């Protein structure tokens, strides 16, 4: 039987996506595609900030 991986939290998934995009960004030349990746990284940061703001304090401290 195959072992299932542990579920990842929303914050972990956002961070993994941000790291992947930052790696991709480091390999892109200036231009439209690079600007799109920068915008996506900004969106991920905003999503993380909104999530932190909307989480109840006791749940947020228990998750960290």
Backbone as JSON Lines, residues from 0, in Angstrom:
{"i":0,"aa":"X","n":[0.84,-1.17,0.0],"ca":[0.0,0.0,0.0],"c":[0.89,1.25,0.0]}
{"i":1,"aa":"X","n":[0.52,2.22,-0.78],"ca":[1.31,3.43,-0.93],"c":[1.08,4.38,0.24]}
{"i":2,"aa":"X","n":[2.17,4.94,0.76],"ca":[2.08,5.89,1.85],"c":[1.66,7.26,1.3]}
{"i":3,"aa":"X","n":[0.7,7.86,1.94],"ca":[0.24,9.19,1.51],"c":[1.07,10.26,2.2]}
{"i":4,"aa":"X","n":[1.35,11.3,1.47],"ca":[2.13,12.39,2.06],"c":[1.24,13.21,3.0]}
{"i":5,"aa":"X","n":[1.9,13.91,3.89],"ca":[1.18,14.77,4.82],"c":[0.55,15.93,4.04]}
{"i":6,"aa":"X","n":[-0.65,16.33,4.4],"ca":[-1.25,17.48,3.72],"c":[-0.47,18.76,4.06]}
{"i":7,"aa":"X","n":[-0.37,19.62,3.12],"ca":[0.35,20.87,3.32],"c":[-0.64,21.98,3.67]}
{"i":8,"aa":"X","n":[-0.19,22.88,4.52],"ca":[-1.04,24.0,4.89],"c":[-1.09,25.0,3.74]}
{"i":9,"aa":"X","n":[-2.05,25.88,3.81],"ca":[-2.18,26.93,2.81],"c":[-0.91,27.76,2.74]}
{"i":10,"aa":"X","n":[-0.36,28.09,3.92],"ca":[0.87,28.89,3.96],"c":[2.03,28.15,3.31]}
{"i":11,"aa":"X","n":[2.14,26.85,3.55],"ca":[3.21,26.06,2.95],"c":[3.08,26.03,1.43]}
{"i":12,"aa":"X","n":[1.87,25.89,0.93],"ca":[1.67,25.86,-0.52],"c":[1.99,27.22,-1.15]}
{"i":13,"aa":"X","n":[1.58,28.31,-0.48],"ca":[1.92,29.64,-0.98],"c":[3.43,29.84,-1.03]}
{"i":14,"aa":"X","n":[4.11,29.44,0.03],"ca":[5.55,29.6,0.1],"c":[6.26,28.77,-0.97]}
{"i":15,"aa":"X","n":[5.81,27.53,-1.17],"ca":[6.42,26.68,-2.19],"c":[6.24,27.28,-3.58]}
{"i":16,"aa":"X","n":[5.07,27.81,-3.84],"ca":[4.8,28.43,-5.15],"c":[5.67,29.67,-5.32]}
{"i":17,"aa":"X","n":[5.8,30.47,-4.25],"ca":[6.62,31.68,-4.32],"c":[8.08,31.33,-4.6]}
{"i":18,"aa":"X","n":[8.59,30.31,-3.92],"ca":[9.98,29.89,-4.14],"c":[10.18,29.4,-5.57]}
{"i":19,"aa":"X","n":[9.22,28.65,-6.1],"ca":[9.32,28.17,-7.48],"c":[9.34,29.34,-8.46]}
{"i":20,"aa":"X","n":[8.48,30.32,-8.23],"ca":[8.44,31.48,-9.13],"c":[9.7,32.34,-8.99]}
{"i":21,"aa":"X","n":[10.24,32.46,-7.79],"ca":[11.48,33.23,-7.62],"c":[12.63,32.55,-8.36]}
{"i":22,"aa":"X","n":[12.66,31.24,-8.34],"ca":[13.69,30.5,-9.08],"c":[13.52,30.74,-10.59]}
{"i":23,"aa":"X","n":[12.27,30.67,-11.05],"ca":[11.99,30.92,-12.46],"c":[12.38,32.35,-12.83]}
{"i":24,"aa":"X","n":[12.08,33.3,-11.94],"ca":[12.39,34.71,-12.18],"c":[13.89,34.93,-12.35]}
{"i":25,"aa":"X","n":[14.69,34.21,-11.6],"ca":[16.14,34.4,-11.67],"c":[16.71,33.99,-13.03]}
{"i":26,"aa":"X","n":[15.95,33.23,-13.79],"ca":[16.43,32.75,-15.09],"c":[15.81,33.49,-16.27]}
{"i":27,"aa":"X","n":[14.95,34.46,-16.0],"ca":[14.27,35.17,-17.09],"c":[14.95,36.5,-17.4]}
{"i":28,"aa":"X","n":[15.03,36.84,-18.68],"ca":[15.53,38.17,-19.05],"c":[14.44,39.21,-18.82]}
{"i":29,"aa":"X","n":[14.81,40.49,-18.84],"ca":[13.81,41.55,-18.73],"c":[12.8,41.42,-19.86]}
{"i":30,"aa":"X","n":[11.56,41.73,-19.54],"ca":[10.52,41.66,-20.56],"c":[9.17,41.32,-19.96]}
{"i":31,"aa":"X","n":[8.22,41.08,-20.85],"ca":[6.84,40.84,-20.44],"c":[6.69,39.61,-19.55]}
{"i":32,"aa":"X","n":[7.35,38.52,-19.89],"ca":[7.22,37.29,-19.11],"c":[7.76,37.49,-17.69]}
{"i":33,"aa":"X","n":[8.88,38.19,-17.57],"ca":[9.45,38.46,-16.25],"c":[8.49,39.34,-15.43]}
{"i":34,"aa":"X","n":[7.91,40.34,-16.07],"ca":[6.94,41.21,-15.39],"c":[5.74,40.41,-14.89]}
{"i":35,"aa":"X","n":[5.29,39.44,-15.67],"ca":[4.17,38.59,-15.27],"c":[4.51,37.76,-14.05]}
{"i":36,"aa":"X","n":[5.72,37.23,-14.0],"ca":[6.14,36.42,-12.85],"c":[6.26,37.31,-11.61]}
{"i":37,"aa":"X","n":[6.78,38.51,-11.76],"ca":[6.88,39.45,-10.63],"c":[5.48,39.77,-10.1]}
{"i":38,"aa":"X","n":[4.53,39.98,-10.99],"ca":[3.15,40.27,-10.59],"c":[2.55,39.09,-9.84]}
{"i":39,"aa":"X","n":[2.84,37.89,-10.3],"ca":[2.31,36.69,-9.64],"c":[2.91,36.53,-8.23]}
{"i":40,"aa":"X","n":[4.19,36.83,-8.08],"ca":[4.83,36.77,-6.76],"c":[4.17,37.79,-5.83]}
{"i":41,"aa":"X","n":[3.9,38.99,-6.35],"ca":[3.21,40.0,-5.55],"c":[1.82,39.52,-5.12]}
{"i":42,"aa":"X","n":[1.11,38.84,-6.01],"ca":[-0.21,38.3,-5.68],"c":[-0.12,37.25,-4.58]}
{"i":43,"aa":"X","n":[0.9,36.4,-4.64],"ca":[1.08,35.39,-3.6],"c":[1.37,36.04,-2.25]}
{"i":44,"aa":"X","n":[2.18,37.09,-2.26],"ca":[2.48,37.81,-1.02],"c":[1.21,38.44,-0.45]}
{"i":45,"aa":"X","n":[0.39,39.03,-1.3],"ca":[-0.86,39.62,-0.85],"c":[-1.79,38.55,-0.28]}
{"i":46,"aa":"X","n":[-1.86,37.4,-0.94],"ca":[-2.69,36.29,-0.45],"c":[-2.23,35.84,0.93]}
{"i":47,"aa":"X","n":[-0.93,35.75,1.14],"ca":[-0.39,35.35,2.44],"c":[-0.74,36.38,3.51]}
{"i":48,"aa":"X","n":[-0.63,37.66,3.17],"ca":[-0.96,38.72,4.13],"c":[-2.44,38.71,4.46]}
{"i":49,"aa":"X","n":[-3.28,38.51,3.46],"ca":[-4.73,38.46,3.69],"c":[-5.09,37.26,4.56]}
{"i":50,"aa":"X","n":[-4.46,36.13,4.29],"ca":[-4.72,34.94,5.08],"c":[-4.35,35.17,6.53]}
{"i":51,"aa":"X","n":[-3.19,35.77,6.77],"ca":[-2.77,36.07,8.14],"c":[-3.75,37.02,8.83]}
{"i":52,"aa":"X","n":[-4.24,37.99,8.09],"ca":[-5.16,38.97,8.64],"c":[-6.51,38.33,8.99]}
{"i":53,"aa":"X","n":[-6.96,37.4,8.16],"ca":[-8.29,36.81,8.34],"c":[-8.31,35.64,9.31]}
{"i":54,"aa":"X","n":[-7.16,35.06,9.59],"ca":[-7.11,33.93,10.52],"c":[-7.38,34.39,11.94]}
{"i":55,"aa":"X","n":[-8.21,33.66,12.68],"ca":[-8.37,34.0,14.1],"c":[-7.02,33.89,14.82]}
{"i":56,"aa":"X","n":[-6.75,34.73,15.75],"ca":[-5.45,34.79,16.42],"c":[-5.05,33.46,17.06]}
{"i":57,"aa":"X","n":[-5.97,32.77,17.75],"ca":[-5.6,31.52,18.41],"c":[-5.27,30.43,17.41]}
{"i":58,"aa":"X","n":[-5.92,30.42,16.26],"ca":[-5.61,29.44,15.22],"c":[-4.29,29.78,14.57]}
{"i":59,"aa":"X","n":[-4.03,31.05,14.32],"ca":[-2.8,31.48,13.68],"c":[-1.58,31.16,14.55]}
{"i":60,"aa":"X","n":[-1.69,31.34,15.85],"ca":[-0.54,31.06,16.72],"c":[-0.33,29.56,16.89]}
{"i":61,"aa":"X","n":[-1.39,28.78,16.85],"ca":[-1.27,27.33,16.98],"c":[-0.66,26.7,15.73]}
{"i":62,"aa":"X","n":[-0.88,27.31,14.57],"ca":[-0.37,26.78,13.3],"c":[1.13,27.03,13.15]}
{"i":63,"aa":"X","n":[1.68,28.02,13.85],"ca":[3.09,28.36,13.68],"c":[3.9,27.7,14.68]}
